[in-house]
Amino acid sequence: MNIIQIILILLVAGIAGMGSVLDEAQTHRPLVACTLIGLILGDVKTGIILGGTLEMMALGWMNVGLAMAPDTALASVISTLLVINTHTSIGEGIAIAVPLAAAGQALTIFVRTIVVFFVHKGDDFAQKGNYRAIEWMHVIALGLQALRVMIPTGIVLALSTSAVEGVLKSIPTVITGGLQIGGGIIVVVGYAMVINMMDVPELKPFFYLGFLFAAFTKFNLVGFGGLGLILALLYLQLEYSGKNNNSQAAVASAGSSQQSNSSADDDLDDDLDD
């Protein structure tokens, strides 16, 4: 691993850390972070597979009130590093990601507690009208979130590959196996959540059509993606066409009704004149 790769990995780690609190670009999501790390390390396929698997696990991870969800940013970056550098399996990567997410959860609670100080300082600067200082409070708070992922990532990068492999091999099989099974169960829950969101009567035929194509054709994922895009565009066009026709019919009906009312008024005026 050269210096450019190390810098890029730390940059991705920092962006993922900031994305975990911004929630706008979704850079902290496993599918994004793992893919970027895989791209930097020259193994995009492993990054995408691990990211997609962790993404299904993380579908149910969300902050509810004061309850903090497990940290996907730290888990995604470091687990991808370890899987690609040590040539371990995706299952072992999932087993590594689960405790990393829990550790990241504790770290983000710690950092958010520190950030409260900068929030109060920002209030003081707001009362004084010092807008530049308020901006710096935001920058420092985001910087701490970036360092929350960058520092553990830097520690992992500083360790030799043989040392990391030794640590991973020293973990008892019963623990790694249990974490793999638990991670697999969470993935199934993620799939169930996706299917539950797709429980729309007018979209179910497309869902069943996908199963039929998967069972009786040799389409790969790229082919399924293209087919799904084409069907989605056709569905939107037909839906828009139907709504447009209904609106035109409603306008025509309103026009004819207005015309009939107008003719009735004219007849009434003629009767009154007579």
Residue frames relative to the residue before (quaternion, step in Angstrom):
aa qw qx qy qz dx dy dz
M 1.0000 0.0000 0.0000 0.0000 0.00 0.00 0.00
N 0.2604 -0.7912 0.5359 0.1377 3.58 -0.67 1.08
I 0.7206 -0.4667 0.3076 0.4102 3.53 -1.36 0.21
I 0.6200 0.5475 -0.3497 0.4400 3.60 1.06 -0.71
Q 0.6446 0.5120 -0.3185 0.4701 3.58 0.99 -0.83
I 0.6412 0.5256 -0.3270 0.4534 3.59 0.96 -0.83
I 0.6593 0.5035 -0.3101 0.4644 3.59 0.92 -0.90
L 0.6704 0.5003 -0.3009 0.4579 3.58 0.92 -0.90
I 0.6401 0.5189 -0.3265 0.4630 3.59 1.00 -0.79
L 0.6584 0.4908 -0.3091 0.4796 3.59 0.95 -0.84
L 0.6264 0.5318 -0.3362 0.4602 3.58 1.06 -0.71
V 0.6514 0.4937 -0.3101 0.4856 3.59 0.96 -0.86
A 0.6343 0.5315 -0.3320 0.4527 3.59 0.98 -0.80
G 0.6655 0.4991 -0.3032 0.4650 3.59 0.96 -0.84
I 0.6554 0.5024 -0.3099 0.4713 3.57 0.96 -0.85
A 0.6423 0.5128 -0.3230 0.4692 3.58 1.01 -0.79
G 0.6384 0.5291 -0.3258 0.4542 3.59 1.01 -0.77
M 0.6758 0.4655 -0.2919 0.4913 3.58 0.96 -0.84
G 0.6376 0.5474 -0.3265 0.4328 3.58 1.05 -0.75
S 0.6022 0.5867 -0.3602 0.4041 3.59 1.14 -0.56
V 0.7286 0.3553 -0.2432 0.5327 3.61 1.20 -0.35
L 0.6395 0.5200 -0.3388 0.4537 3.61 1.16 -0.45
D 0.1126 -0.8495 0.5055 0.1011 3.60 1.06 -0.82
E 0.4971 0.6551 -0.4417 0.3586 3.62 1.07 0.54
A 0.7867 0.2903 -0.1558 0.5221 3.59 0.63 -1.12
Q 0.3442 -0.7687 0.4747 0.2553 3.61 1.31 -0.16
T 0.2577 0.7955 -0.5093 0.2034 3.60 1.06 0.72
H 0.6372 0.5343 -0.3348 0.4432 3.59 1.21 -0.29
R 0.4993 0.6612 -0.4329 0.3553 3.59 1.23 -0.19
P 0.6009 -0.6102 0.3724 0.3576 3.61 -0.98 0.80
L 0.6475 0.5380 -0.3373 0.4213 3.59 0.91 -0.83
V 0.6777 0.4605 -0.2836 0.4982 3.60 1.11 -0.66
A 0.7164 0.4661 -0.2680 0.4446 3.57 0.70 -1.10
C 0.6770 0.4900 -0.3020 0.4586 3.61 0.86 -0.91
T 0.6437 0.5213 -0.3248 0.4564 3.58 0.99 -0.80
L 0.6580 0.5072 -0.3111 0.4615 3.60 0.95 -0.83
I 0.6518 0.4940 -0.3187 0.4791 3.59 0.96 -0.81
G 0.6459 0.5134 -0.3175 0.4674 3.57 0.99 -0.81
L 0.6302 0.5308 -0.3272 0.4627 3.59 1.05 -0.75
I 0.6631 0.5011 -0.3038 0.4657 3.59 0.96 -0.85
L 0.7354 0.4160 -0.2261 0.4848 3.59 0.96 -0.86
G 0.5362 -0.6686 0.3877 0.3394 3.60 1.24 0.02
D 0.6697 0.4204 -0.3091 0.5285 3.59 1.20 0.46
V 0.0751 -0.8440 0.5309 0.0146 3.56 0.49 1.23
K 0.6117 0.5805 -0.3566 0.4020 3.59 0.99 -0.81
T 0.6803 0.4712 -0.2934 0.4785 3.59 0.85 -0.93
G 0.6358 0.5393 -0.3292 0.4433 3.57 1.01 -0.79
I 0.6754 0.4859 -0.2966 0.4688 3.58 0.93 -0.88
I 0.6612 0.5058 -0.3190 0.4531 3.61 0.90 -0.89
L 0.6822 0.4653 -0.2916 0.4828 3.58 0.87 -0.94
G 0.6522 0.5210 -0.3182 0.4493 3.58 0.97 -0.82
G 0.6595 0.5030 -0.3119 0.4634 3.57 0.97 -0.82
T 0.6515 0.5105 -0.3169 0.4631 3.58 1.01 -0.80
L 0.6797 0.4711 -0.2879 0.4829 3.58 0.93 -0.90
E 0.5942 0.5706 -0.3663 0.4326 3.60 1.11 -0.62
M 0.6514 0.5004 -0.3204 0.4718 3.59 0.98 -0.77
M 0.6238 0.5215 -0.3372 0.4745 3.57 1.12 -0.63
A 0.7397 0.4591 -0.2255 0.4373 3.56 0.90 -0.98
L 0.4200 0.7186 -0.4743 0.2867 3.63 1.20 -0.04
G 0.7458 0.3933 -0.2202 0.4904 3.58 1.01 -0.73
W 0.5483 0.5973 -0.4051 0.4224 3.58 1.27 0.08
M 0.2692 0.7460 -0.5719 0.2095 3.57 -0.51 1.15
N 0.5183 -0.6259 0.4864 0.3209 3.53 -1.23 0.57
V 0.0454 -0.7810 0.6229 -0.0066 3.56 -0.85 1.01
G 0.8144 -0.0812 0.0096 0.5745 3.57 -0.32 1.25
L 0.7940 -0.2255 0.2076 0.5249 3.56 -0.75 -1.09
A 0.5385 0.6166 -0.4092 0.4029 3.61 1.25 -0.07
M 0.2499 -0.7853 0.5542 0.1170 3.57 -0.63 1.17
A 0.4105 -0.7048 0.5291 0.2341 3.55 -1.00 0.88
P 0.6201 -0.5043 0.4199 0.4299 3.63 -1.19 0.30
D 0.4872 -0.7041 0.4520 0.2501 3.54 -1.05 0.87
T 0.2735 -0.7869 0.5352 0.1397 3.57 -0.54 1.18
A 0.5955 0.5994 -0.3709 0.3855 3.60 1.07 -0.66
L 0.7039 0.4521 -0.2654 0.4792 3.58 0.74 -1.06
A 0.6594 0.5169 -0.3123 0.4477 3.58 0.93 -0.91
S 0.6752 0.5106 -0.3025 0.4381 3.60 0.91 -0.88
V 0.6977 0.4890 -0.2858 0.4387 3.57 0.78 -1.04
I 0.7453 0.4191 -0.2453 0.4569 3.59 0.67 -1.07
S 0.6434 0.5155 -0.3478 0.4464 3.63 0.93 -0.75
T 0.6423 0.5072 -0.3309 0.4698 3.61 1.00 -0.73
L 0.6157 0.5442 -0.3387 0.4582 3.57 1.01 -0.79
L 0.7085 0.4682 -0.2712 0.4530 3.56 0.79 -1.02
V 0.6532 0.5199 -0.3259 0.4437 3.60 0.93 -0.85
I 0.7175 0.4447 -0.2652 0.4659 3.59 0.84 -0.94
N 0.7066 0.4742 -0.2817 0.4432 3.61 0.86 -0.90
T 0.7625 0.3485 -0.1941 0.5094 3.59 1.00 -0.77
H 0.3832 -0.7580 0.4551 0.2673 3.60 1.33 0.02
T 0.3128 0.7354 -0.5313 0.2813 3.56 0.94 0.92
S 0.6186 -0.5724 0.3966 0.3638 3.56 -1.29 0.26
I 0.6517 -0.4982 0.3957 0.4129 3.54 -1.33 0.27
G 0.6194 0.5523 -0.3413 0.4413 3.59 1.03 -0.74
E 0.6640 0.4763 -0.3034 0.4901 3.57 0.98 -0.80
G 0.6027 0.5536 -0.3536 0.4530 3.56 1.14 -0.62
I 0.6347 0.5095 -0.3237 0.4825 3.58 1.04 -0.76
A 0.6416 0.5236 -0.3186 0.4612 3.58 1.00 -0.84
I 0.6519 0.4934 -0.3106 0.4849 3.59 1.10 -0.68
A 0.6669 0.5473 -0.3086 0.4006 3.58 0.95 -0.89
V 0.6143 0.5820 -0.3611 0.3918 3.61 1.01 -0.75
P 0.7186 0.3957 -0.2842 0.4962 3.67 0.70 -0.86
L 0.5974 0.5551 -0.3699 0.4452 3.60 1.10 -0.57
A 0.6386 0.5205 -0.3266 0.4632 3.58 1.02 -0.76
A 0.6457 0.5040 -0.3180 0.4774 3.58 1.05 -0.74
A 0.6425 0.5044 -0.3212 0.4791 3.59 1.02 -0.77
G 0.6464 0.5138 -0.3137 0.4689 3.57 1.00 -0.78
Q 0.5973 0.5611 -0.3538 0.4507 3.56 1.11 -0.65
A 0.6638 0.4832 -0.3008 0.4852 3.59 0.95 -0.84
L 0.6471 0.5259 -0.3200 0.4497 3.59 1.00 -0.80
T 0.6846 0.4840 -0.3025 0.4534 3.58 0.87 -0.88
I 0.6000 0.5288 -0.3627 0.4784 3.62 1.11 -0.57
F 0.6445 0.5215 -0.3131 0.4633 3.59 0.98 -0.86
V 0.6902 0.4755 -0.2855 0.4648 3.58 0.85 -0.95
R 0.6529 0.5077 -0.3233 0.4598 3.60 0.93 -0.80
T 0.6047 0.5383 -0.3571 0.4659 3.59 1.14 -0.57
I 0.6513 0.5025 -0.3106 0.4762 3.58 1.02 -0.80
V 0.6379 0.5605 -0.3232 0.4177 3.57 1.00 -0.87
V 0.5254 0.6349 -0.4171 0.3832 3.63 1.16 -0.47
F 0.6068 0.5590 -0.3499 0.4438 3.60 1.06 -0.73
F 0.6940 0.4668 -0.2787 0.4719 3.58 0.91 -0.91
V 0.5811 0.5603 -0.3751 0.4557 3.59 1.16 -0.51
H 0.6782 0.4768 -0.2925 0.4765 3.59 0.93 -0.89
K 0.6160 0.5235 -0.3464 0.4758 3.57 1.06 -0.67
G 0.6237 0.5361 -0.3328 0.4613 3.57 1.06 -0.73
D 0.6224 0.5286 -0.3372 0.4685 3.60 1.06 -0.72
D 0.6441 0.5171 -0.3191 0.4648 3.59 1.00 -0.85
F 0.6730 0.4826 -0.3010 0.4728 3.58 0.93 -0.87
A 0.6096 0.5524 -0.3534 0.4453 3.60 1.12 -0.63
Q 0.6468 0.5130 -0.3192 0.4653 3.58 1.02 -0.76
K 0.6968 0.4445 -0.2615 0.4985 3.58 1.15 -0.64
G 0.4572 -0.7041 0.4345 0.3261 3.59 1.28 -0.18
N 0.4444 0.6797 -0.4597 0.3595 3.58 1.22 0.48
Y 0.1458 -0.8428 0.5148 0.0586 3.58 0.20 1.29
R 0.6050 0.5650 -0.3595 0.4306 3.57 1.07 -0.66
A 0.6614 0.4981 -0.3038 0.4714 3.57 0.99 -0.83
I 0.6030 0.5473 -0.3584 0.4565 3.59 1.09 -0.68
E 0.6342 0.5275 -0.3267 0.4612 3.57 0.98 -0.83
W 0.6615 0.5056 -0.3107 0.4585 3.58 0.97 -0.83
M 0.6009 0.5463 -0.3648 0.4555 3.61 1.08 -0.61
H 0.6393 0.5087 -0.3172 0.4815 3.58 1.05 -0.79
V 0.6608 0.5149 -0.3100 0.4497 3.58 0.92 -0.90
I 0.6621 0.5028 -0.3091 0.4618 3.59 0.93 -0.89
A 0.6468 0.5198 -0.3225 0.4554 3.59 0.96 -0.85
L 0.6676 0.4741 -0.3004 0.4891 3.59 0.96 -0.82
G 0.6234 0.5521 -0.3379 0.4387 3.58 1.04 -0.74
L 0.6329 0.5218 -0.3303 0.4670 3.57 1.06 -0.73
Q 0.6416 0.5045 -0.3274 0.4760 3.58 1.03 -0.72
A 0.6295 0.5165 -0.3375 0.4723 3.59 1.06 -0.66
L 0.6699 0.4966 -0.2975 0.4649 3.59 0.94 -0.90
R 0.5587 0.6229 -0.3802 0.3941 3.58 1.14 -0.58
V 0.7384 0.3417 -0.2106 0.5420 3.59 1.11 -0.65
M 0.6339 0.5623 -0.3375 0.4100 3.59 1.03 -0.72
I 0.6661 0.5192 -0.3209 0.4287 3.61 0.89 -0.87
P 0.6779 0.4490 -0.3205 0.4859 3.68 0.78 -0.81
T 0.6260 0.5283 -0.3408 0.4613 3.59 1.05 -0.71
G 0.6452 0.5196 -0.3149 0.4632 3.58 1.00 -0.81
I 0.6287 0.5272 -0.3357 0.4627 3.59 1.04 -0.75
V 0.6529 0.4996 -0.3134 0.4753 3.59 0.97 -0.85
L 0.6573 0.5082 -0.3135 0.4598 3.60 0.99 -0.80
A 0.6519 0.5283 -0.3197 0.4401 3.57 1.08 -0.68
L 0.6174 0.5406 -0.3488 0.4527 3.59 1.16 -0.49
S 0.4916 -0.6467 0.4939 0.3099 3.53 -1.10 0.64
T 0.6295 -0.5553 0.3903 0.3782 3.55 -1.19 0.55
S 0.6494 0.5215 -0.3207 0.4510 3.58 0.99 -0.81
A 0.6405 0.5175 -0.3324 0.4599 3.58 1.03 -0.74
V 0.6514 0.5053 -0.3146 0.4705 3.57 0.98 -0.85
E 0.6479 0.5108 -0.3228 0.4638 3.59 0.95 -0.83
G 0.6410 0.5319 -0.3245 0.4481 3.57 1.03 -0.77
V 0.6471 0.5083 -0.3149 0.4731 3.55 1.03 -0.82
L 0.6697 0.5021 -0.3045 0.4546 3.57 0.92 -0.88
K 0.6789 0.4859 -0.2942 0.4652 3.57 0.98 -0.80
S 0.6315 0.5472 -0.3379 0.4331 3.58 1.16 -0.51
I 0.5423 0.6024 -0.4095 0.4188 3.60 1.24 -0.27
P 0.4855 -0.6796 0.4550 0.3090 3.64 -0.74 0.96
T 0.5813 -0.6141 0.4189 0.3309 3.53 -1.10 0.78
V 0.6112 0.5636 -0.3607 0.4227 3.58 1.04 -0.70
I 0.6600 0.4940 -0.3141 0.4708 3.60 1.07 -0.67
T 0.6847 0.4695 -0.2944 0.4734 3.59 0.81 -0.95
G 0.6457 0.5180 -0.3226 0.4590 3.58 1.01 -0.79
G 0.6564 0.5111 -0.3065 0.4625 3.56 0.96 -0.85
L 0.6566 0.5013 -0.3094 0.4710 3.57 1.00 -0.81
Q 0.6264 0.5270 -0.3389 0.4637 3.59 1.06 -0.71
I 0.6583 0.4961 -0.3129 0.4719 3.59 0.96 -0.86
G 0.6569 0.5083 -0.3061 0.4653 3.57 0.96 -0.89
G 0.6501 0.5084 -0.3131 0.4699 3.56 1.00 -0.82
G 0.6372 0.5261 -0.3269 0.4587 3.57 1.04 -0.75
I 0.6321 0.5203 -0.3330 0.4678 3.57 1.03 -0.76
I 0.6473 0.5123 -0.3230 0.4628 3.59 0.99 -0.83
V 0.6126 0.5438 -0.3467 0.4569 3.60 1.06 -0.72
V 0.6399 0.5185 -0.3217 0.4670 3.59 0.98 -0.86
V 0.6289 0.5198 -0.3332 0.4726 3.58 1.02 -0.78
G 0.6277 0.5372 -0.3292 0.4573 3.58 1.04 -0.76
Y 0.6417 0.5055 -0.3169 0.4819 3.57 0.97 -0.85
A 0.6480 0.5237 -0.3209 0.4504 3.58 0.96 -0.85
M 0.6366 0.5207 -0.3294 0.4638 3.59 1.03 -0.75
V 0.6418 0.5168 -0.3261 0.4634 3.59 0.98 -0.80
I 0.6648 0.4947 -0.3055 0.4691 3.58 0.91 -0.93
N 0.6285 0.5372 -0.3352 0.4516 3.58 1.04 -0.76
M 0.6562 0.4953 -0.3107 0.4771 3.59 1.03 -0.76
M 0.6767 0.4800 -0.2869 0.4790 3.60 1.18 -0.54
D 0.4643 0.6953 -0.4401 0.3277 3.61 1.27 0.08
V 0.3129 0.7091 -0.5497 0.3116 3.55 0.53 1.30
P 0.5051 -0.7017 0.3933 0.3128 3.64 -0.53 1.09
E 0.7208 0.4541 -0.2769 0.4444 3.60 0.83 -0.89
L 0.6877 0.4591 -0.2883 0.4829 3.61 1.23 -0.27
K 0.4822 0.7001 -0.4245 0.3117 3.60 1.20 -0.28
P 0.6072 0.5497 -0.3873 0.4232 3.69 0.94 -0.63
F 0.6409 0.5094 -0.3319 0.4686 3.61 1.02 -0.70
F 0.6174 0.5498 -0.3332 0.4532 3.57 1.08 -0.74
Y 0.6922 0.4544 -0.2713 0.4907 3.59 0.89 -0.93
L 0.6049 0.5587 -0.3531 0.4441 3.58 1.09 -0.67
G 0.6275 0.5392 -0.3320 0.4532 3.57 1.04 -0.72
F 0.6397 0.5135 -0.3249 0.4707 3.57 1.02 -0.77
L 0.6508 0.5158 -0.3202 0.4559 3.59 0.95 -0.83
F 0.6571 0.4988 -0.3131 0.4705 3.58 0.94 -0.84
A 0.6559 0.5144 -0.3159 0.4531 3.58 0.99 -0.80
A 0.7017 0.4802 -0.2695 0.4520 3.59 1.03 -0.78
F 0.8218 0.2866 -0.1088 0.4803 3.59 0.90 -0.88
T 0.7068 0.3652 -0.2720 0.5414 3.61 1.24 0.16
K 0.4334 -0.6816 0.5240 0.2703 3.53 -1.32 0.11
F 0.2059 0.7918 -0.5407 0.1957 3.57 1.06 0.75
N 0.2883 -0.7142 0.6021 0.2104 3.56 -1.12 0.68
L 0.7419 -0.4163 0.2724 0.4496 3.58 -1.29 0.01
V 0.6125 0.5431 -0.3517 0.4542 3.58 1.08 -0.68
G 0.6555 0.5085 -0.3050 0.4676 3.58 0.98 -0.86
F 0.6481 0.5068 -0.3165 0.4722 3.58 1.00 -0.81
G 0.6351 0.5302 -0.3305 0.4542 3.57 1.03 -0.77
G 0.6678 0.4942 -0.2961 0.4713 3.58 0.95 -0.88
L 0.6488 0.5145 -0.3133 0.4649 3.56 0.99 -0.85
G 0.6571 0.5131 -0.3092 0.4575 3.56 0.96 -0.85
L 0.6404 0.5232 -0.3223 0.4608 3.58 1.03 -0.79
I 0.6561 0.5075 -0.3116 0.4636 3.59 0.94 -0.89
L 0.6710 0.4901 -0.3034 0.4663 3.60 0.90 -0.89
A 0.6344 0.5274 -0.3320 0.4574 3.59 1.04 -0.75
L 0.6553 0.5024 -0.3123 0.4698 3.59 0.98 -0.82
L 0.6434 0.5130 -0.3203 0.4693 3.59 1.00 -0.82
Y 0.6458 0.5233 -0.3189 0.4554 3.57 0.98 -0.87
L 0.6689 0.4942 -0.3024 0.4657 3.59 0.93 -0.88
Q 0.6527 0.5118 -0.3221 0.4564 3.59 0.98 -0.81
L 0.6663 0.4887 -0.3043 0.4739 3.59 0.94 -0.86
E 0.6464 0.5126 -0.3261 0.4615 3.59 0.99 -0.79
Y 0.6596 0.4983 -0.3048 0.4730 3.58 0.97 -0.85
S 0.6433 0.5224 -0.3193 0.4596 3.56 1.02 -0.84
G 0.6555 0.5115 -0.3126 0.4593 3.58 0.98 -0.82
K 0.6653 0.4891 -0.3078 0.4727 3.58 0.94 -0.84
N 0.6386 0.5309 -0.3253 0.4523 3.57 1.03 -0.81
N 0.6529 0.5057 -0.3084 0.4721 3.59 1.00 -0.85
N 0.6515 0.5128 -0.3188 0.4593 3.58 1.00 -0.81
S 0.6579 0.5003 -0.3175 0.4648 3.58 0.99 -0.81
Q 0.6423 0.5107 -0.3277 0.4682 3.60 1.01 -0.75
A 0.6430 0.5137 -0.3210 0.4686 3.58 1.01 -0.80
A 0.6455 0.5158 -0.3216 0.4625 3.57 1.02 -0.79
V 0.6436 0.5118 -0.3195 0.4709 3.59 1.01 -0.82
A 0.6574 0.5058 -0.3102 0.4645 3.58 0.96 -0.88
S 0.6500 0.5149 -0.3150 0.4616 3.57 0.99 -0.83
A 0.6521 0.5060 -0.3128 0.4700 3.56 1.00 -0.84
G 0.6463 0.5265 -0.3188 0.4510 3.59 1.03 -0.80
S 0.6738 0.4857 -0.2989 0.4698 3.57 0.92 -0.87
S 0.6335 0.5268 -0.3300 0.4607 3.57 1.06 -0.75
Q 0.6534 0.5069 -0.3093 0.4695 3.55 1.02 -0.84
Q 0.6447 0.5242 -0.3168 0.4574 3.59 1.05 -0.79
S 0.6587 0.4990 -0.3106 0.4697 3.58 0.99 -0.83
N 0.6304 0.5217 -0.3308 0.4702 3.59 1.05 -0.73
S 0.6460 0.5280 -0.3127 0.4540 3.55 1.05 -0.83
S 0.6665 0.4903 -0.3039 0.4722 3.59 0.98 -0.86
A 0.6218 0.5330 -0.3381 0.4636 3.57 1.07 -0.69
D 0.6384 0.5161 -0.3218 0.4717 3.59 1.01 -0.75
D 0.6378 0.5254 -0.3275 0.4583 3.58 1.03 -0.80
D 0.6479 0.5120 -0.3207 0.4640 3.59 0.98 -0.84
L 0.6423 0.5222 -0.3234 0.4585 3.56 1.03 -0.80
D 0.6411 0.5156 -0.3259 0.4657 3.58 1.00 -0.78
D 0.6424 0.5261 -0.3274 0.4510 3.58 0.99 -0.78
D 0.6448 0.5227 -0.3134 0.4613 3.57 1.04 -0.84
L 0.6572 0.5062 -0.3097 0.4646 3.57 1.01 -0.81
D 0.6306 0.5283 -0.3362 0.4584 3.61 1.06 -0.70
D 0.6433 0.5104 -0.3260 0.4685 3.57 1.02 -0.75
